[in-house]
Amino acid sequence: MIERYRTPAVVLHWLMALMVLTNIALSFAWDAVPDAQVRPLIDLHKSIGVSVLGLVIMRVLWRVGHKPPAMPLTYKPWEARLSSGVHILLYVLLFAMPLTGWIADSAWKDAASHPMHWFGLFEWPRIAAITHLDLATRNAMHKQFESVHSLSAKLLYVLIGLHVLGALKHQFLDSEQELQRMWFR
């Protein structure tokens, strides 16, 4: 019998995966759509991003209180270390990506005239300590954090690729029930 993740961990994993993949698609889509459709896509991207921030915090809190199932004994030591490293970096990036995006958005020169709304339901606040800085400082921060956000995205693509490839390798090449560990009962 395989050790499975508990239902809350599974729900958070797949909800975050769906949101992250949606945000990746949105980030590629806004270069391909007419200008009038770009702002709604960016606003949706921001709403999903701050939602991921909330979910990753929930996921870390869950993980602190609930030990995940042990890795299968058939994992080679290097596979176990790589898996652990990828997971830690994924958590770091899933926290850093929305945070750097929120900081860049708060520093955006037009933030005051374009309020951010969480899925159109209510205004999501910008970071006041940033919005009250002088324009030159905000512009520099915007550029800097947008660059960090973009670089982090590239690293996230690599980590997602490693995560998916590792799961598929264990499932299909090693004949482990890897996907069943992180699926609904």
Secondary structure, DSSP 8 states (H G I E B T S, - for coil): ------HHHHHHHHHHHHHHHHHHHHHHHTTTS-HHHHHHHHHHHHHHHHHHHHHHHHHHHHHHHS------TTS-HHHHHHHHHHHHHHHHHHHHHHHHHHHHHHH-TTTTTS-EEETTTEEE---HHHHTS-HHHHHHHHHHHHHHHHHHHHHHHHHHHHHHHHHHIIIIIS---HHHHTS--
